[in-house]
């Protein structure tokens, strides 16, 4: 196939991604499927592999998380976290991000940080700390938690037998590399962020809002506390038990049954475990199953599944149909300098708005190029690049929750409050990950 035809197909792929991202919500998946249609019927490419395994894991995990939300478990966790943060207001720049990171690791989605962001903002304001400092890192930390969560869609994609699961990478390796890498990265970003911007009381925008009566710094904003289901605590314990089971089954394959000499795959294990945990949560939490499907956790999860369905299938179709041309032109560069593969991972994550979709789209390419599996694991944090353009819902929410106006989008759009924390966490986590794999290899 001629290079010109491959470039034309690539233009179609990028155009569908751009249009889908512009439309938002499930638009990415819909236009990704349009791209599949054009590649198959217009260019005659054979359809690529449908990421069924990742999609089913998303359904299972999101169902469990949605059941937890319906049972009041997420509200209970937020209440516990809020009590802890209010006891340590002077360390909010460190504890705020660590809390959102931990929430994401446990729940597998960054959207759990919405309830924590206004609390972090108000604690910072009361302590006369520039809210931009904890909010910027906390928002990035929530996304970074996805690359260390045993129940996130991105981790499920990594563990898939179609990706690094077949290369000997399991839950144990992911934990050993990603957890310390992301933890150190967050601490470094929080330390640096303590020196970003003027002190709150010297900030011009803060002063203007106080002067014009738009902000009364001594007033406390009342954050309405939701009525917590008395059974919410039990629902949380059940969910955490499910997460623990996934970790144990992933770390110790001998715990999983074997059939015809083959150990049960982690894909099937996660699906069965989390769906069963969802049923148990609904039982012990006496939650309304109809309420579960109406929550934002279920909605965001299903949106991610549709996006992965369309975009990952389109990416697979394009790559498989042009494998020889693509690998012949760029394989040498990434084989000689595998760390450079972080660049396409980062760029594609900006366009796809999904770590899981980025993993499912590009990791097969990395494997085909012969990039070592442990290196691909160390590069995992590069899929968090969607902070670059500040239109992701968690960033928009953080800006809205900062009453002082210190968390903002700059004149040139990309000079926003999350950029520094985003790049620091990306570089540091990849660097630490590389160091870890060099020690364990």
Secondary structure, 3 states (H helix, E strand, C coil): CCHHHHHHHHHHHHHHHHHHHHHCCCHHHHHHHHHHHHHHHHCCCCCCCCCHHHHHHHHHHHHHHHHHHHCCHHHHHHHHHHHHHHHCHHHHHHHHHHHHHHHHHHHCCHHHHHHHHHHHHHHHHHCCCCHHHHHHHHHHHHHHHHHHCCCCHHHHHHHCCCCHHHHCCCHHHHHHHHHHHHHHHHHHHHHHHCCCCCCHHHCHHHHHHHHCCCCCCCCCCCCCCCCCCCCHHHHHHHHHHHHHHHHHHHHCHHHCCEECCEECCHHHHHHHHHHHHHHHHHHHCCCCHHHHHHCHHHHHHHHHHHHHHHHHHHHHHHHHHCHHHHHHHHHHHHHHCHHHHHHHHHHHHHHHCCHHHHHHHHHHHHHHCCCCHHHHHHHHHHHHHHHCCCCCHHHHHHHHHCCCCCCCCCCCCCCCCCHHHHHHHHHHHHHHHHHHHHHHC
